[in-house]
Amino acid sequence: MQVNFSGRALRYTEEEIQVVVEAMRTADPLTQGRFQNAFQEGFCAFNGAAHAFAMMNGTAALEVAAQLCFFKEGDEVIIPSHTFTSSAYPFARYGTKLVWADIDPATRVITAESIAPLITPRTKLIIVVHLYGYVADMPAIMALAQKHGILVLEDACQAIGAELDGVKAGNFGDFGVFSFHSHKNLTTLGEGGMLTVKDERYAALIPMLRHNGHRAFPAGPEGRPDYWIPAMGDVDFPELDGQRLWPNNYCIGEVECALGLKQLERVERINAEKRTRALAFIDALHDYPELEFHRVDSLRHNYHLLPARMRGTALRRDDFIRRMFYEYGVKCVVQYCPLNRYPLYQKLGFGKANCPNGDDFYDHMISFPFQHCLTPEEFEHMLASTRAVLDAQRSGKAHGQ
Ligand SMILES: Cc1ncc(COP(=O)(O)O)c(C=O)c1O
């Protein structure tokens, strides 16, 4: 049996497929229409956000959030080194300094304690990534940020529906960003994203930032002679307090929005099913302390992914992954190379980080295949294979023996 680290998270239900078919038949226009409005409203109702804007992916939402920060050269952005690249690069294009924060080794997310020593008078933004689907300690981080007057962005791309103290991920900070990419617990046909904001002034600018600087003509005292005069719609720079932003086209299609709205009905069930499965896997391996999981039996973790740290050397971790794949057909992977190790960040001068926990975790981590559509047979095979490989490692049997 093969267990792939699948490129897709879910199988769509027949009802979801019907919603797509119906939207294909009826949507007019096919972008920027009633399904987008309904998805945004549905997302606010689901998540508790004040304002939500659907976009073509999470990275586009991050790009727009970065624009709204109105960075000046030399502003500093605190961000975990252990995250996906698009948590970071949209913020680096403005000449900002990326300041790498370390993760807590147990929870694998940054904390108020790891952030506090990095704050300077130039700190403009803290980016908190709820990596793997676990909500960081936002009350403590918000208290710290508010004390210093710093903006907070939650990269909740992996954490849809996860919550802390009854507040859903993305709802603590100034900005919340979500991804509906193929791997995610809610996915709008492979690409999709959402930006949530609290501030009305940001909310007023986002439609223009998303859609080419388009806006309706202001209703003048005389009105317009005809709907096409002087043009169908107006085009301008989105502006805040005299500061200009360049517009983009980051729109998402109507069919994706129709599907996203429908999937909001199911995402909490998907999260619960993944959590139940994660806990079953972790508990079944209780007698194997060489694998260190993050066990969270609450809504705070949606188990988008199922990572573990392997005790011992990095070579032992690689041996584990090799055996799982070549002997049992189970494809584990290694995720989230500390960003300071990539050429892109090194070329920007951000190649050094004081993040020993993030480095250690990456060098010892194993991410198990954990797509929602894993079958019970695949799950059992993965569990049995994990036990078998750990037993073989304990007995000192070499790979292939
Ligand atoms: C933590 C994190 N941030 C940002 C992104 C970017 O989202 P997208 O792929 O929708 O652009 C992703 C996912 O891909 C992610 O996992």
Ligand as a Chemical Component Dictionary entry (heavy atoms), coordinates in Angstrom:
data_LIG
# 
_chem_comp.id                   LIG 
_chem_comp.type                 NON-POLYMER 
_chem_comp.pdbx_formal_charge   0 
_chem_comp.three_letter_code    LIG 
# 
loop_
_chem_comp_atom.comp_id 
_chem_comp_atom.atom_id 
_chem_comp_atom.alt_atom_id 
_chem_comp_atom.type_symbol 
_chem_comp_atom.charge 
_chem_comp_atom.model_Cartn_x 
_chem_comp_atom.model_Cartn_y 
_chem_comp_atom.model_Cartn_z 
_chem_comp_atom.pdbx_ordinal 
LIG C1 C1 C 0 1.579  29.611 6.938  1  
LIG C2 C2 C 0 1.228  29.970 5.518  2  
LIG N1 N1 N 0 1.299  31.255 5.125  3  
LIG C3 C3 C 0 0.974  31.631 3.876  4  
LIG C4 C4 C 0 0.545  30.712 2.943  5  
LIG C5 C5 C 0 0.225  31.181 1.565  6  
LIG O1 O1 O 0 -1.062 30.857 1.159  7  
LIG P1 P1 P 0 -1.387 30.613 -0.394 8  
LIG O2 O2 O 0 -0.728 29.338 -0.795 9  
LIG O3 O3 O 0 -2.891 30.533 -0.425 10 
LIG O4 O4 O 0 -0.876 31.791 -1.142 11 
LIG C6 C6 C 0 0.453  29.362 3.316  12 
LIG C7 C7 C 0 -0.007 28.284 2.422  13 
LIG O5 O5 O 0 0.214  27.926 1.406  14 
LIG C8 C8 C 0 0.816  28.974 4.625  15 
LIG O6 O6 O 0 0.758  27.695 5.011  16 
# 
loop_
_chem_comp_bond.comp_id 
_chem_comp_bond.atom_id_1 
_chem_comp_bond.atom_id_2 
_chem_comp_bond.value_order 
_chem_comp_bond.pdbx_ordinal 
LIG C1 C2 SING 1  
LIG C2 N1 SING 2  
LIG C2 C8 DOUB 3  
LIG N1 C3 DOUB 4  
LIG C3 C4 SING 5  
LIG C4 C5 SING 6  
LIG C4 C6 DOUB 7  
LIG C5 O1 SING 8  
LIG O1 P1 SING 9  
LIG P1 O2 DOUB 10 
LIG P1 O3 SING 11 
LIG P1 O4 SING 12 
LIG C6 C7 SING 13 
LIG C6 C8 SING 14 
LIG C7 O5 DOUB 15 
LIG C8 O6 SING 16 
# 
